[in-house]
Amino acid sequence: GAQAVREYQLFYRDRYAQAAFASCQGVRLPATGGYAMATMCGRYGAKLCTAQRWLDYQGNKNNGLAPLQINFQLLPNGSEPG
């Protein structure tokens, strides 16, 4: 039997996740004029989206986009996994 990765955990520092989220938050889609985050955060839409909700949606294997389950763990700044 072949082996494959089906799920993994990804550790981000909270500061990095917040900065990445902030850089995308104001982006608008030219075709619709709406915020890109409205389509990138699932049921929360642009208004209720947070960095954790955004990453959770991006890593959800059931969203039709992620090739496998990615569980994003946000770490307090200055801490290490484990």
RAZI-V985295 format. One record per helix or strand of 3 or more residues. SS is the DSSP state (a for helix, b for strand). FROM is the first residue (numbers start at 0). TO is the last residue. If there is no record, write none. Layout:
BEGIN
<<SS,FROM,TO> <SS,FROM,TO>>
END
This chain:
BEGIN
<<b,6,12> <a,13,24> <a,36,39> <a,41,43> <a,50,57> <a,60,62> <b,68,74>>
END
